[in-house]
Amino acid sequence: MKKIDIVNYIKSPSDRVYEALTTQVGLSQIWTSKLKVKPEVGYTNVFDFDEGYITKFQVTKLTENKRISWTCTESNEEWVGTGVTFDLTEKMV
C-alpha cells in the first residue's frame, strides 16, 4: 500500500488539536456530528457521514499531544485496512 503524507499548519497549540481529534466534542465540530468516539487505544470510533454506511476506525496508538493513529475496520471497500496517523508538532515563530 502506498503512503500519502499531508501536512497542515494550524495556528493552535498541539494539546488543543489533540483534543479536537480525540474527543466526541472536538471531532463533531470538525468532521461529523454523528459519531461515537473515545480517546482510548483499542476503542473503535464510529462515524456516520450519511453516505449509506458506517465508517469505523480502531484507535491503535495515542501519545498525548503528539500522535494519534487509527486503522479503518469498516467502511466502503477502499478504506478498510487504511491507517490514518496524525503527528502533532509545534513550531515556534
N, C-alpha and C positions, 0 to 999 in steps of 0.2 A: 504494500500500500504506500502511496506517495504521501509525503509530508508537506503540509502547507503552513507557512508561518505568516501571521498577520500581526502587524504592530499598530497599536492605537495609543496615542498620547492623550491622557486625561488630566486635566488640572484639578486633581483631588488627591489627598493622601491615600496611600495604599490600604490603610485599615478601613477607610470608607468604601473603597472599591471592593475589597474582600467581603465586607458586609453585604454590599449590593449583589454580589454574585453567589452568596451562600445562604441567604435568608429568604423566607417567604415574602416579606415586605419588599426587600430590595429587588428580587427578580420580578415580582409582579409589577414594579414600576418601570422596568426596562425591557421585559421580554413578553410575558403574557400574564394576565391576571388569573387565568385558570391553571393553577399549579398546586403541587404539594411537595415541599422540599424541606430538608433538614441538613444542617452543616455537620454531617456525621459520616465517617468512612464506612462503606458498606450499604448505606441507605440508598434506595432507588428514588430519585427525584422524578416526578410525573408532571408532564406539560401537555396542555391541550391548546392547540393553535387553531381550532375549528376547521381542520382540514379533513375530517372524517376518520382520523386515527389518533391514538395517544402516542406521545413520544416519552420514552423513559431513558434516563441516564443514571447509571450507578456511580456514586461518589467513590473514587478509587484512591484519592490522595488529597489531604488537606494539610497545608503548612500555613499556619495563621499569618495573614497579611503578606504571604509570599507566593503560594502556589495552590491551585485548585485543579484537580483532574477528574474527568468523568469519562465513562465508556457507555456508548449507546447500546441498550439491550433490547429496545423495542421501538419501532417507528416504521417509516417506509423502508423498503429493502436496502436502498443505497446508503442509509445512515447506520444500520445495525452493525456493530463492531467498531464503529468510528470512535476514536479517542479525541477528547477536547481538553486542552490544558490552558489555563490562564496563569502566566508567570507575571507576578507583580513586582515592579521595582520603582523606586523613587529617584527622580533626577532633580538635583538641586540646581536652581538657576539664579 
